[in-house]
Amino acid sequence: MKDVIMALLAGVFVGILFKMLRLPLPAPPILAGVIGIVGVYVGGLAGEWLQNMFRG
C-alpha cells in the first residue's frame, strides 16, 4: 500500500509542476491510459501462463 501512496504523491507533484510551468500534462487521455495499463497487466498474466505452460 505504501507503494501506491508514493506513486500517487509523485503523480500529484508532477501534475502540479507541469501546470505551474504551463506544460501539457505528461499523461495519455484517461481512457487510453487505463486501457494501456490493463493491456500491460493482461500481457504479464499471459506471459506468466506461457512460461508455466512450456516449463512443464
PDBQT receptor file of N, H, CA, C and O in Angstrom, charges set to zero:
ATOM      1  N   MET A   1       0.830  -1.196   0.000  1.00  0.00    +0.000 N 
ATOM      2  CA  MET A   1       0.000   0.000   0.000  1.00  0.00    +0.000 C 
ATOM      3  C   MET A   1       0.876   1.262   0.000  1.00  0.00    +0.000 C 
ATOM      4  O   MET A   1       0.502   2.291  -0.563  1.00  0.00    +0.000 OA
ATOM      5  N   LYS A   2       2.046   1.161   0.641  1.00  0.00    +0.000 N 
ATOM      6  H   LYS A   2       2.350   0.326   1.098  1.00  0.00    +0.000 HD
ATOM      7  CA  LYS A   2       2.949   2.301   0.675  1.00  0.00    +0.000 C 
ATOM      8  C   LYS A   2       3.371   2.694  -0.736  1.00  0.00    +0.000 C 
ATOM      9  O   LYS A   2       3.505   3.880  -1.038  1.00  0.00    +0.000 OA
ATOM     10  N   ASP A   3       3.584   1.689  -1.615  1.00  0.00    +0.000 N 
ATOM     11  H   ASP A   3       3.475   0.725  -1.371  1.00  0.00    +0.000 HD
ATOM     12  CA  ASP A   3       3.968   1.962  -3.000  1.00  0.00    +0.000 C 
ATOM     13  C   ASP A   3       2.884   2.754  -3.728  1.00  0.00    +0.000 C 
ATOM     14  O   ASP A   3       3.184   3.660  -4.506  1.00  0.00    +0.000 OA
ATOM     15  N   VAL A   4       1.645   2.412  -3.476  1.00  0.00    +0.000 N 
ATOM     16  H   VAL A   4       1.401   1.677  -2.844  1.00  0.00    +0.000 HD
ATOM     17  CA  VAL A   4       0.521   3.083  -4.138  1.00  0.00    +0.000 C 
ATOM     18  C   VAL A   4       0.449   4.549  -3.705  1.00  0.00    +0.000 C 
ATOM     19  O   VAL A   4       0.239   5.439  -4.529  1.00  0.00    +0.000 OA
ATOM     20  N   ILE A   5       0.626   4.785  -2.412  1.00  0.00    +0.000 N 
ATOM     21  H   ILE A   5       0.797   4.062  -1.743  1.00  0.00    +0.000 HD
ATOM     22  CA  ILE A   5       0.566   6.155  -1.898  1.00  0.00    +0.000 C 
ATOM     23  C   ILE A   5       1.731   6.974  -2.452  1.00  0.00    +0.000 C 
ATOM     24  O   ILE A   5       1.547   8.128  -2.841  1.00  0.00    +0.000 OA
ATOM     25  N   MET A   6       2.924   6.386  -2.491  1.00  0.00    +0.000 N 
ATOM     26  H   MET A   6       3.073   5.449  -2.176  1.00  0.00    +0.000 HD
ATOM     27  CA  MET A   6       4.090   7.099  -3.028  1.00  0.00    +0.000 C 
ATOM     28  C   MET A   6       3.906   7.423  -4.512  1.00  0.00    +0.000 C 
ATOM     29  O   MET A   6       4.267   8.511  -4.959  1.00  0.00    +0.000 OA
ATOM     30  N   ALA A   7       3.345   6.478  -5.275  1.00  0.00    +0.000 N 
ATOM     31  H   ALA A   7       3.051   5.593  -4.911  1.00  0.00    +0.000 HD
ATOM     32  CA  ALA A   7       3.094   6.716  -6.698  1.00  0.00    +0.000 C 
ATOM     33  C   ALA A   7       2.066   7.834  -6.884  1.00  0.00    +0.000 C 
ATOM     34  O   ALA A   7       2.218   8.681  -7.764  1.00  0.00    +0.000 OA
ATOM     35  N   LEU A   8       1.036   7.833  -6.064  1.00  0.00    +0.000 N 
ATOM     36  H   LEU A   8       0.913   7.145  -5.349  1.00  0.00    +0.000 HD
ATOM     37  CA  LEU A   8       0.019   8.880  -6.144  1.00  0.00    +0.000 C 
ATOM     38  C   LEU A   8       0.620  10.246  -5.819  1.00  0.00    +0.000 C 
ATOM     39  O   LEU A   8       0.364  11.222  -6.525  1.00  0.00    +0.000 OA
ATOM     40  N   LEU A   9       1.414  10.318  -4.759  1.00  0.00    +0.000 N 
ATOM     41  H   LEU A   9       1.622   9.526  -4.186  1.00  0.00    +0.000 HD
ATOM     42  CA  LEU A   9       2.045  11.589  -4.388  1.00  0.00    +0.000 C 
ATOM     43  C   LEU A   9       3.000  12.075  -5.475  1.00  0.00    +0.000 C 
ATOM     44  O   LEU A   9       3.050  13.269  -5.769  1.00  0.00    +0.000 OA
ATOM     45  N   ALA A  10       3.752  11.162  -6.070  1.00  0.00    +0.000 N 
ATOM     46  H   ALA A  10       3.711  10.192  -5.831  1.00  0.00    +0.000 HD
ATOM     47  CA  ALA A  10       4.659  11.547  -7.153  1.00  0.00    +0.000 C 
ATOM     48  C   ALA A  10       3.863  12.081  -8.345  1.00  0.00    +0.000 C 
ATOM     49  O   ALA A  10       4.248  13.075  -8.960  1.00  0.00    +0.000 OA
ATOM     50  N   GLY A  11       2.758  11.419  -8.663  1.00  0.00    +0.000 N 
ATOM     51  H   GLY A  11       2.445  10.612  -8.163  1.00  0.00    +0.000 HD
ATOM     52  CA  GLY A  11       1.913  11.879  -9.764  1.00  0.00    +0.000 C 
ATOM     53  C   GLY A  11       1.318  13.243  -9.517  1.00  0.00    +0.000 C 
ATOM     54  O   GLY A  11       1.269  14.077 -10.421  1.00  0.00    +0.000 OA
ATOM     55  N   VAL A  12       0.862  13.480  -8.295  1.00  0.00    +0.000 N 
ATOM     56  H   VAL A  12       0.901  12.803  -7.561  1.00  0.00    +0.000 HD
ATOM     57  CA  VAL A  12       0.303  14.786  -7.942  1.00  0.00    +0.000 C 
ATOM     58  C   VAL A  12       1.382  15.865  -8.054  1.00  0.00    +0.000 C 
ATOM     59  O   VAL A  12       1.131  16.948  -8.583  1.00  0.00    +0.000 OA
ATOM     60  N   PHE A  13       2.577  15.566  -7.555  1.00  0.00    +0.000 N 
ATOM     61  H   PHE A  13       2.781  14.686  -7.125  1.00  0.00    +0.000 HD
ATOM     62  CA  PHE A  13       3.686  16.521  -7.634  1.00  0.00    +0.000 C 
ATOM     63  C   PHE A  13       4.013  16.864  -9.088  1.00  0.00    +0.000 C 
ATOM     64  O   PHE A  13       4.175  18.035  -9.430  1.00  0.00    +0.000 OA
ATOM     65  N   VAL A  14       4.110  15.850  -9.935  1.00  0.00    +0.000 N 
ATOM     66  H   VAL A  14       3.978  14.898  -9.657  1.00  0.00    +0.000 HD
ATOM     67  CA  VAL A  14       4.422  16.084 -11.348  1.00  0.00    +0.000 C 
ATOM     68  C   VAL A  14       3.307  16.883 -12.016  1.00  0.00    +0.000 C 
ATOM     69  O   VAL A  14       3.581  17.785 -12.808  1.00  0.00    +0.000 OA
ATOM     70  N   GLY A  15       2.055  16.561 -11.706  1.00  0.00    +0.000 N 
ATOM     71  H   GLY A  15       1.832  15.829 -11.064  1.00  0.00    +0.000 HD
ATOM     72  CA  GLY A  15       0.935  17.304 -12.276  1.00  0.00    +0.000 C 
ATOM     73  C   GLY A  15       0.962  18.775 -11.901  1.00  0.00    +0.000 C 
ATOM     74  O   GLY A  15       0.747  19.641 -12.749  1.00  0.00    +0.000 OA
ATOM     75  N   ILE A  16       1.227  19.059 -10.631  1.00  0.00    +0.000 N 
ATOM     76  H   ILE A  16       1.401  18.356  -9.942  1.00  0.00    +0.000 HD
ATOM     77  CA  ILE A  16       1.319  20.452 -10.173  1.00  0.00    +0.000 C 
ATOM     78  C   ILE A  16       2.480  21.162 -10.857  1.00  0.00    +0.000 C 
ATOM     79  O   ILE A  16       2.334  22.288 -11.332  1.00  0.00    +0.000 OA
ATOM     80  N   LEU A  17       3.629  20.500 -10.906  1.00  0.00    +0.000 N 
ATOM     81  H   LEU A  17       3.748  19.585 -10.520  1.00  0.00    +0.000 HD
ATOM     82  CA  LEU A  17       4.814  21.095 -11.531  1.00  0.00    +0.000 C 
ATOM     83  C   LEU A  17       4.562  21.438 -12.997  1.00  0.00    +0.000 C 
ATOM     84  O   LEU A  17       4.908  22.529 -13.449  1.00  0.00    +0.000 OA
ATOM     85  N   PHE A  18       3.958  20.509 -13.740  1.00  0.00    +0.000 N 
ATOM     86  H   PHE A  18       3.676  19.622 -13.372  1.00  0.00    +0.000 HD
ATOM     87  CA  PHE A  18       3.696  20.762 -15.157  1.00  0.00    +0.000 C 
ATOM     88  C   PHE A  18       2.694  21.898 -15.344  1.00  0.00    +0.000 C 
ATOM     89  O   PHE A  18       2.852  22.711 -16.254  1.00  0.00    +0.000 OA
ATOM     90  N   LYS A  19       1.671  21.966 -14.502  1.00  0.00    +0.000 N 
ATOM     91  H   LYS A  19       1.543  21.306 -13.762  1.00  0.00    +0.000 HD
ATOM     92  CA  LYS A  19       0.692  23.055 -14.615  1.00  0.00    +0.000 C 
ATOM     93  C   LYS A  19       1.342  24.400 -14.308  1.00  0.00    +0.000 C 
ATOM     94  O   LYS A  19       1.062  25.391 -14.983  1.00  0.00    +0.000 OA
ATOM     95  N   MET A  20       2.212  24.444 -13.290  1.00  0.00    +0.000 N 
ATOM     96  H   MET A  20       2.439  23.639 -12.742  1.00  0.00    +0.000 HD
ATOM     97  CA  MET A  20       2.886  25.691 -12.934  1.00  0.00    +0.000 C 
ATOM     98  C   MET A  20       3.828  26.146 -14.042  1.00  0.00    +0.000 C 
ATOM     99  O   MET A  20       4.010  27.347 -14.241  1.00  0.00    +0.000 OA
ATOM    100  N   LEU A  21       4.424  25.212 -14.759  1.00  0.00    +0.000 N 
ATOM    101  H   LEU A  21       4.276  24.236 -14.597  1.00  0.00    +0.000 HD
ATOM    102  CA  LEU A  21       5.307  25.547 -15.871  1.00  0.00    +0.000 C 
ATOM    103  C   LEU A  21       4.550  25.730 -17.183  1.00  0.00    +0.000 C 
ATOM    104  O   LEU A  21       5.148  25.996 -18.225  1.00  0.00    +0.000 OA
ATOM    105  N   ARG A  22       3.230  25.584 -17.117  1.00  0.00    +0.000 N 
ATOM    106  H   ARG A  22       2.744  25.368 -16.270  1.00  0.00    +0.000 HD
ATOM    107  CA  ARG A  22       2.339  25.720 -18.278  1.00  0.00    +0.000 C 
ATOM    108  C   ARG A  22       2.709  24.766 -19.406  1.00  0.00    +0.000 C 
ATOM    109  O   ARG A  22       2.740  25.145 -20.577  1.00  0.00    +0.000 OA
ATOM    110  N   LEU A  23       2.986  23.536 -19.034  1.00  0.00    +0.000 N 
ATOM    111  H   LEU A  23       2.961  23.228 -18.082  1.00  0.00    +0.000 HD
ATOM    112  CA  LEU A  23       3.287  22.474 -19.996  1.00  0.00    +0.000 C 
ATOM    113  C   LEU A  23       2.099  21.526 -20.068  1.00  0.00    +0.000 C 
ATOM    114  O   LEU A  23       1.326  21.429 -19.115  1.00  0.00    +0.000 OA
ATOM    115  N   PRO A  24       1.945  20.828 -21.184  1.00  0.00    +0.000 N 
ATOM    116  CA  PRO A  24       0.861  19.833 -21.249  1.00  0.00    +0.000 C 
ATOM    117  C   PRO A  24       1.167  18.679 -20.297  1.00  0.00    +0.000 C 
ATOM    118  O   PRO A  24       2.327  18.309 -20.112  1.00  0.00    +0.000 OA
ATOM    119  N   LEU A  25       0.139  18.124 -19.705  1.00  0.00    +0.000 N 
ATOM    120  H   LEU A  25      -0.803  18.425 -19.855  1.00  0.00    +0.000 HD
ATOM    121  CA  LEU A  25       0.335  17.015 -18.772  1.00  0.00    +0.000 C 
ATOM    122  C   LEU A  25       0.946  15.811 -19.486  1.00  0.00    +0.000 C 
ATOM    123  O   LEU A  25       0.528  15.477 -20.595  1.00  0.00    +0.000 OA
ATOM    124  N   PRO A  26       1.924  15.159 -18.868  1.00  0.00    +0.000 N 
ATOM    125  CA  PRO A  26       2.594  14.018 -19.496  1.00  0.00    +0.000 C 
ATOM    126  C   PRO A  26       1.827  12.718 -19.276  1.00  0.00    +0.000 C 
ATOM    127  O   PRO A  26       2.365  11.750 -18.738  1.00  0.00    +0.000 OA
ATOM    128  N   ALA A  27       0.576  12.708 -19.694  1.00  0.00    +0.000 N 
ATOM    129  H   ALA A  27       0.139  13.494 -20.131  1.00  0.00    +0.000 HD
ATOM    130  CA  ALA A  27      -0.253  11.525 -19.499  1.00  0.00    +0.000 C 
ATOM    131  C   ALA A  27      -1.149  11.352 -20.720  1.00  0.00    +0.000 C 
ATOM    132  O   ALA A  27      -1.556  12.334 -21.340  1.00  0.00    +0.000 OA
ATOM    133  N   PRO A  28      -1.451  10.111 -21.063  1.00  0.00    +0.000 N 
ATOM    134  CA  PRO A  28      -2.373   9.889 -22.179  1.00  0.00    +0.000 C 
ATOM    135  C   PRO A  28      -3.793  10.255 -21.754  1.00  0.00    +0.000 C 
ATOM    136  O   PRO A  28      -4.071  10.414 -20.566  1.00  0.00    +0.000 OA
ATOM    137  N   PRO A  29      -4.689  10.388 -22.733  1.00  0.00    +0.000 N 
ATOM    138  CA  PRO A  29      -6.097  10.594 -22.372  1.00  0.00    +0.000 C 
ATOM    139  C   PRO A  29      -6.540   9.485 -21.413  1.00  0.00    +0.000 C 
ATOM    140  O   PRO A  29      -6.013   8.374 -21.458  1.00  0.00    +0.000 OA
ATOM    141  N   ILE A  30      -7.488   9.786 -20.565  1.00  0.00    +0.000 N 
ATOM    142  H   ILE A  30      -7.916  10.689 -20.529  1.00  0.00    +0.000 HD
ATOM    143  CA  ILE A  30      -7.856   8.885 -19.469  1.00  0.00    +0.000 C 
ATOM    144  C   ILE A  30      -8.187   7.480 -19.952  1.00  0.00    +0.000 C 
ATOM    145  O   ILE A  30      -7.624   6.515 -19.435  1.00  0.00    +0.000 OA
ATOM    146  N   LEU A  31      -9.072   7.335 -20.917  1.00  0.00    +0.000 N 
ATOM    147  H   LEU A  31      -9.529   8.119 -21.337  1.00  0.00    +0.000 HD
ATOM    148  CA  LEU A  31      -9.470   6.001 -21.357  1.00  0.00    +0.000 C 
ATOM    149  C   LEU A  31      -8.301   5.248 -21.983  1.00  0.00    +0.000 C 
ATOM    150  O   LEU A  31      -8.111   4.062 -21.709  1.00  0.00    +0.000 OA
ATOM    151  N   ALA A  32      -7.524   5.919 -22.813  1.00  0.00    +0.000 N 
ATOM    152  H   ALA A  32      -7.679   6.882 -23.035  1.00  0.00    +0.000 HD
ATOM    153  CA  ALA A  32      -6.375   5.255 -23.442  1.00  0.00    +0.000 C 
ATOM    154  C   ALA A  32      -5.358   4.831 -22.385  1.00  0.00    +0.000 C 
ATOM    155  O   ALA A  32      -4.757   3.763 -22.507  1.00  0.00    +0.000 OA
ATOM    156  N   GLY A  33      -5.159   5.639 -21.364  1.00  0.00    +0.000 N 
ATOM    157  H   GLY A  33      -5.647   6.506 -21.266  1.00  0.00    +0.000 HD
ATOM    158  CA  GLY A  33      -4.227   5.287 -20.301  1.00  0.00    +0.000 C 
ATOM    159  C   GLY A  33      -4.684   4.073 -19.521  1.00  0.00    +0.000 C 
ATOM    160  O   GLY A  33      -3.889   3.179 -19.229  1.00  0.00    +0.000 OA
ATOM    161  N   VAL A  34      -5.957   4.038 -19.186  1.00  0.00    +0.000 N 
ATOM    162  H   VAL A  34      -6.603   4.763 -19.423  1.00  0.00    +0.000 HD
ATOM    163  CA  VAL A  34      -6.494   2.899 -18.432  1.00  0.00    +0.000 C 
ATOM    164  C   VAL A  34      -6.419   1.630 -19.273  1.00  0.00    +0.000 C 
ATOM    165  O   VAL A  34      -6.031   0.579 -18.765  1.00  0.00    +0.000 OA
ATOM    166  N   ILE A  35      -6.781   1.711 -20.543  1.00  0.00    +0.000 N 
ATOM    167  H   ILE A  35      -7.097   2.565 -20.956  1.00  0.00    +0.000 HD
ATOM    168  CA  ILE A  35      -6.720   0.549 -21.426  1.00  0.00    +0.000 C 
ATOM    169  C   ILE A  35      -5.274   0.080 -21.571  1.00  0.00    +0.000 C 
ATOM    170  O   ILE A  35      -5.017  -1.123 -21.606  1.00  0.00    +0.000 OA
ATOM    171  N   GLY A  36      -4.337   1.006 -21.655  1.00  0.00    +0.000 N 
ATOM    172  H   GLY A  36      -4.546   1.983 -21.627  1.00  0.00    +0.000 HD
ATOM    173  CA  GLY A  36      -2.928   0.637 -21.748  1.00  0.00    +0.000 C 
ATOM    174  C   GLY A  36      -2.449  -0.095 -20.511  1.00  0.00    +0.000 C 
ATOM    175  O   GLY A  36      -1.727  -1.086 -20.621  1.00  0.00    +0.000 OA
ATOM    176  N   ILE A  37      -2.835   0.370 -19.351  1.00  0.00    +0.000 N 
ATOM    177  H   ILE A  37      -3.421   1.175 -19.263  1.00  0.00    +0.000 HD
ATOM    178  CA  ILE A  37      -2.457  -0.292 -18.101  1.00  0.00    +0.000 C 
ATOM    179  C   ILE A  37      -3.063  -1.682 -18.025  1.00  0.00    +0.000 C 
ATOM    180  O   ILE A  37      -2.387  -2.633 -17.631  1.00  0.00    +0.000 OA
ATOM    181  N   VAL A  38      -4.319  -1.810 -18.395  1.00  0.00    +0.000 N 
ATOM    182  H   VAL A  38      -4.868  -1.038 -18.714  1.00  0.00    +0.000 HD
ATOM    183  CA  VAL A  38      -4.965  -3.128 -18.398  1.00  0.00    +0.000 C 
ATOM    184  C   VAL A  38      -4.253  -4.051 -19.389  1.00  0.00    +0.000 C 
ATOM    185  O   VAL A  38      -4.056  -5.232 -19.102  1.00  0.00    +0.000 OA
ATOM    186  N   GLY A  39      -3.870  -3.526 -20.540  1.00  0.00    +0.000 N 
ATOM    187  H   GLY A  39      -4.030  -2.567 -20.773  1.00  0.00    +0.000 HD
ATOM    188  CA  GLY A  39      -3.157  -4.330 -21.525  1.00  0.00    +0.000 C 
ATOM    189  C   GLY A  39      -1.823  -4.834 -21.011  1.00  0.00    +0.000 C 
ATOM    190  O   GLY A  39      -1.463  -5.988 -21.242  1.00  0.00    +0.000 OA
ATOM    191  N   VAL A  40      -1.089  -3.982 -20.320  1.00  0.00    +0.000 N 
ATOM    192  H   VAL A  40      -1.381  -3.044 -20.132  1.00  0.00    +0.000 HD
ATOM    193  CA  VAL A  40       0.196  -4.404 -19.747  1.00  0.00    +0.000 C 
ATOM    194  C   VAL A  40      -0.033  -5.496 -18.705  1.00  0.00    +0.000 C 
ATOM    195  O   VAL A  40       0.709  -6.478 -18.664  1.00  0.00    +0.000 OA
ATOM    196  N   TYR A  41      -1.039  -5.336 -17.875  1.00  0.00    +0.000 N 
ATOM    197  H   TYR A  41      -1.642  -4.538 -17.908  1.00  0.00    +0.000 HD
ATOM    198  CA  TYR A  41      -1.342  -6.336 -16.844  1.00  0.00    +0.000 C 
ATOM    199  C   TYR A  41      -1.742  -7.672 -17.465  1.00  0.00    +0.000 C 
ATOM    200  O   TYR A  41      -1.248  -8.723 -17.057  1.00  0.00    +0.000 OA
ATOM    201  N   VAL A  42      -2.635  -7.629 -18.450  1.00  0.00    +0.000 N 
ATOM    202  H   VAL A  42      -3.036  -6.775 -18.781  1.00  0.00    +0.000 HD
ATOM    203  CA  VAL A  42      -3.074  -8.865 -19.116  1.00  0.00    +0.000 C 
ATOM    204  C   VAL A  42      -1.899  -9.512 -19.851  1.00  0.00    +0.000 C 
ATOM    205  O   VAL A  42      -1.774 -10.737 -19.852  1.00  0.00    +0.000 OA
ATOM    206  N   GLY A  43      -1.047  -8.713 -20.469  1.00  0.00    +0.000 N 
ATOM    207  H   GLY A  43      -1.149  -7.718 -20.469  1.00  0.00    +0.000 HD
ATOM    208  CA  GLY A  43       0.132  -9.251 -21.131  1.00  0.00    +0.000 C 
ATOM    209  C   GLY A  43       1.065  -9.944 -20.147  1.00  0.00    +0.000 C 
ATOM    210  O   GLY A  43       1.634 -10.990 -20.462  1.00  0.00    +0.000 OA
ATOM    211  N   GLY A  44       1.225  -9.376 -18.968  1.00  0.00    +0.000 N 
ATOM    212  H   GLY A  44       0.763  -8.527 -18.711  1.00  0.00    +0.000 HD
ATOM    213  CA  GLY A  44       2.044 -10.013 -17.939  1.00  0.00    +0.000 C 
ATOM    214  C   GLY A  44       1.455 -11.335 -17.495  1.00  0.00    +0.000 C 
ATOM    215  O   GLY A  44       2.181 -12.310 -17.305  1.00  0.00    +0.000 OA
ATOM    216  N   LEU A  45       0.143 -11.375 -17.330  1.00  0.00    +0.000 N 
ATOM    217  H   LEU A  45      -0.448 -10.583 -17.485  1.00  0.00    +0.000 HD
ATOM    218  CA  LEU A  45      -0.510 -12.637 -16.968  1.00  0.00    +0.000 C 
ATOM    219  C   LEU A  45      -0.349 -13.676 -18.066  1.00  0.00    +0.000 C 
ATOM    220  O   LEU A  45      -0.083 -14.844 -17.784  1.00  0.00    +0.000 OA
ATOM    221  N   ALA A  46      -0.508 -13.259 -19.312  1.00  0.00    +0.000 N 
ATOM    222  H   ALA A  46      -0.724 -12.310 -19.541  1.00  0.00    +0.000 HD
ATOM    223  CA  ALA A  46      -0.361 -14.190 -20.441  1.00  0.00    +0.000 C 
ATOM    224  C   ALA A  46       1.076 -14.696 -20.529  1.00  0.00    +0.000 C 
ATOM    225  O   ALA A  46       1.297 -15.875 -20.806  1.00  0.00    +0.000 OA
ATOM    226  N   GLY A  47       2.056 -13.818 -20.298  1.00  0.00    +0.000 N 
ATOM    227  H   GLY A  47       1.876 -12.861 -20.074  1.00  0.00    +0.000 HD
ATOM    228  CA  GLY A  47       3.448 -14.242 -20.320  1.00  0.00    +0.000 C 
ATOM    229  C   GLY A  47       3.746 -15.245 -19.226  1.00  0.00    +0.000 C 
ATOM    230  O   GLY A  47       4.460 -16.221 -19.458  1.00  0.00    +0.000 OA
ATOM    231  N   GLU A  48       3.214 -15.020 -18.047  1.00  0.00    +0.000 N 
ATOM    232  H   GLU A  48       2.635 -14.227 -17.859  1.00  0.00    +0.000 HD
ATOM    233  CA  GLU A  48       3.399 -15.968 -16.942  1.00  0.00    +0.000 C 
ATOM    234  C   GLU A  48       2.756 -17.308 -17.270  1.00  0.00    +0.000 C 
ATOM    235  O   GLU A  48       3.334 -18.360 -16.996  1.00  0.00    +0.000 OA
ATOM    236  N   TRP A  49       1.565 -17.275 -17.856  1.00  0.00    +0.000 N 
ATOM    237  H   TRP A  49       1.095 -16.421 -18.079  1.00  0.00    +0.000 HD
ATOM    238  CA  TRP A  49       0.865 -18.504 -18.235  1.00  0.00    +0.000 C 
ATOM    239  C   TRP A  49       1.673 -19.281 -19.268  1.00  0.00    +0.000 C 
ATOM    240  O   TRP A  49       1.806 -20.501 -19.164  1.00  0.00    +0.000 OA
ATOM    241  N   LEU A  50       2.215 -18.577 -20.270  1.00  0.00    +0.000 N 
ATOM    242  H   LEU A  50       2.106 -17.587 -20.354  1.00  0.00    +0.000 HD
ATOM    243  CA  LEU A  50       3.020 -19.232 -21.292  1.00  0.00    +0.000 C 
ATOM    244  C   LEU A  50       4.294 -19.839 -20.706  1.00  0.00    +0.000 C 
ATOM    245  O   LEU A  50       4.687 -20.943 -21.084  1.00  0.00    +0.000 OA
ATOM    246  N   GLN A  51       4.930 -19.131 -19.797  1.00  0.00    +0.000 N 
ATOM    247  H   GLN A  51       4.610 -18.234 -19.490  1.00  0.00    +0.000 HD
ATOM    248  CA  GLN A  51       6.136 -19.679 -19.148  1.00  0.00    +0.000 C 
ATOM    249  C   GLN A  51       5.817 -20.949 -18.394  1.00  0.00    +0.000 C 
ATOM    250  O   GLN A  51       6.560 -21.927 -18.478  1.00  0.00    +0.000 OA
ATOM    251  N   ASN A  52       4.722 -20.943 -17.659  1.00  0.00    +0.000 N 
ATOM    252  H   ASN A  52       4.119 -20.148 -17.591  1.00  0.00    +0.000 HD
ATOM    253  CA  ASN A  52       4.334 -22.135 -16.900  1.00  0.00    +0.000 C 
ATOM    254  C   ASN A  52       3.955 -23.281 -17.818  1.00  0.00    +0.000 C 
ATOM    255  O   ASN A  52       4.220 -24.442 -17.505  1.00  0.00    +0.000 OA
ATOM    256  N   MET A  53       3.335 -22.967 -18.951  1.00  0.00    +0.000 N 
ATOM    257  H   MET A  53       3.120 -22.024 -19.206  1.00  0.00    +0.000 HD
ATOM    258  CA  MET A  53       2.913 -23.992 -19.889  1.00  0.00    +0.000 C 
ATOM    259  C   MET A  53       4.122 -24.694 -20.517  1.00  0.00    +0.000 C 
ATOM    260  O   MET A  53       4.110 -25.915 -20.669  1.00  0.00    +0.000 OA
ATOM    261  N   PHE A  54       5.162 -23.940 -20.884  1.00  0.00    +0.000 N 
ATOM    262  H   PHE A  54       5.172 -22.948 -20.761  1.00  0.00    +0.000 HD
ATOM    263  CA  PHE A  54       6.318 -24.523 -21.534  1.00  0.00    +0.000 C 
ATOM    264  C   PHE A  54       7.346 -25.065 -20.546  1.00  0.00    +0.000 C 
ATOM    265  O   PHE A  54       8.220 -25.840 -20.933  1.00  0.00    +0.000 OA
ATOM    266  N   ARG A  55       7.256 -24.676 -19.303  1.00  0.00    +0.000 N 
ATOM    267  H   ARG A  55       6.546 -24.046 -18.989  1.00  0.00    +0.000 HD
ATOM    268  CA  ARG A  55       8.171 -25.175 -18.290  1.00  0.00    +0.000 C 
ATOM    269  C   ARG A  55       7.817 -26.595 -17.874  1.00  0.00    +0.000 C 
ATOM    270  O   ARG A  55       8.666 -27.348 -17.398  1.00  0.00    +0.000 OA
ATOM    271  N   GLY A  56       6.603 -26.933 -18.054  1.00  0.00    +0.000 N 
ATOM    272  H   GLY A  56       5.913 -26.321 -18.441  1.00  0.00    +0.000 HD
ATOM    273  CA  GLY A  56       6.207 -28.313 -17.779  1.00  0.00    +0.000 C 
ATOM    274  C   GLY A  56       5.411 -28.420 -16.586  1.00  0.00    +0.000 C 
ATOM    275  O   GLY A  56       4.997 -29.519 -16.216  1.00  0.00    +0.000 OA
TER     276      GLY A  56
